[in-house]
Amino acid sequence: MSGIVGWITGKIKWLLLIAAIGGPVLAFFSWQDGERVRTIAAKGIEAQASVEGATRTKRRRGGTSYSIDLAWKDKNGQDRTAEKISVSTEFASRIITNDKLTVDTLKIKYLPDEPGKDAVIIADDAARQADQDSEMIYVGAGAGAIGIVGSALFFLLGRRRSDEEPQAA
């Protein structure tokens, strides 16, 4: 193949190879995050946290993500904080209006033995985040399956064609 068809075919091969590797990686990390959310929801201690700030991040290729900073007192009366806690866009639209926070406090759950943001979830947003992680598991698995099958077909067809071509000696 030559010209534009060969160029497009080469790009598709690489895209399928990336999907074959990236899809399962995405599925694994989404599963891991979903398990983290479910563990904290089941075993976490509930507390009322004050919202210290919110951040909106716009990506170059579109899409917006939201995170918030929290502070609360744990069961022993110690001050604790967690910064850049991810929230869903749906939840962010409920607590942010006209670029201003509409809430002062949120109900959270946290694991007392683990510090940092990975041990904190917002109780009202936990179910949405777990659902989102479940969806991403399917997306990653689907991309991986398409990538593996497509890559196998492309590379096998490419090998068969090169075997059929006459060898110049």
NORRA-V742729 format. One record per backbone hydrogen bond with DSSP energy under -0.5 kcal/mol. NH is the residue of the N-H (numbers start at 1). CO is the residue of the C=O. E is the energy in kcal/mol with one decimal. If there is no record, write none. Layout:
((NH & CO & E) (NH & CO & E))
This chain:
((5 & 2 & -0.7) (6 & 2 & -0.7) (7 & 3 & -1.9) (8 & 4 & -2.7) (9 & 5 & -2.6) (10 & 6 & -2.2) (11 & 7 & -2.0) (12 & 8 & -2.5) (13 & 9 & -2.3) (14 & 10 & -1.9) (15 & 11 & -2.5) (16 & 12 & -2.7) (17 & 13 & -2.1) (18 & 14 & -2.5) (19 & 15 & -2.4) (20 & 16 & -2.2) (21 & 17 & -1.4) (22 & 18 & -3.8) (23 & 19 & -2.1) (25 & 21 & -1.3) (26 & 22 & -2.8) (27 & 23 & -2.6) (28 & 24 & -2.5) (29 & 25 & -2.5) (30 & 26 & -2.4) (31 & 27 & -2.4) (32 & 28 & -2.7) (33 & 29 & -2.3) (34 & 30 & -2.4) (35 & 31 & -2.4) (36 & 32 & -1.9) (37 & 33 & -2.3) (38 & 34 & -2.5) (39 & 35 & -2.5) (40 & 36 & -2.3) (41 & 37 & -2.5) (42 & 38 & -2.0) (43 & 39 & -3.1) (44 & 40 & -2.2) (45 & 110 & -3.1) (47 & 108 & -2.1) (49 & 47 & -0.6) (49 & 106 & -3.1) (50 & 71 & -3.0) (51 & 104 & -3.1) (52 & 50 & -0.7) (52 & 69 & -2.8) (53 & 69 & -1.1) (55 & 67 & -3.2) (57 & 65 & -3.0) (58 & 56 & -0.5) (59 & 57 & -0.5) (59 & 63 & -2.3) (62 & 59 & -1.6) (65 & 57 & -2.5) (66 & 87 & -0.7) (67 & 55 & -2.1) (68 & 85 & -1.9) (69 & 53 & -2.7) (70 & 82 & -3.2) (71 & 50 & -1.8) (72 & 80 & -2.5) (74 & 78 & -2.7) (77 & 74 & -2.0) (80 & 72 & -3.2) (82 & 70 & -2.2) (85 & 68 & -2.9) (86 & 84 & -0.6) (87 & 66 & -2.0) (92 & 88 & -2.6) (93 & 89 & -2.2) (94 & 90 & -0.9) (94 & 91 & -0.7) (95 & 91 & -1.5) (96 & 92 & -1.8) (97 & 100 & -2.8) (100 & 97 & -1.3) (102 & 95 & -3.1) (103 & 95 & -0.6) (106 & 49 & -2.5) (108 & 47 & -2.9) (108 & 106 & -0.5) (109 & 121 & -2.3) (110 & 45 & -1.8) (111 & 119 & -1.9) (112 & 110 & -0.6) (114 & 111 & -1.1) (115 & 113 & -0.5) (119 & 116 & -1.1) (120 & 117 & -1.3) (121 & 109 & -2.5) (123 & 107 & -1.8) (123 & 121 & -0.6) (124 & 107 & -0.6) (125 & 122 & -1.4) (126 & 122 & -1.1) (129 & 125 & -2.2) (130 & 126 & -2.4) (131 & 127 & -2.2) (132 & 128 & -2.3) (133 & 129 & -2.3) (134 & 130 & -2.0) (135 & 131 & -2.3) (136 & 132 & -2.1) (137 & 133 & -1.5) (138 & 134 & -1.5) (139 & 135 & -2.2) (140 & 136 & -2.7) (141 & 137 & -2.5) (142 & 138 & -2.6) (143 & 139 & -2.7) (144 & 140 & -2.4) (145 & 141 & -2.5) (146 & 142 & -2.7) (147 & 143 & -2.6) (148 & 144 & -2.6) (149 & 145 & -2.5) (150 & 146 & -2.8) (151 & 147 & -2.4) (152 & 148 & -2.3) (153 & 149 & -2.4) (154 & 150 & -2.7) (155 & 151 & -2.8) (156 & 152 & -2.5) (157 & 153 & -2.8) (158 & 154 & -2.4) (159 & 155 & -2.0) (160 & 156 & -2.4) (161 & 157 & -2.2) (162 & 158 & -1.8) (163 & 159 & -1.8) (164 & 160 & -1.8) (165 & 161 & -1.4) (169 & 167 & -0.6))
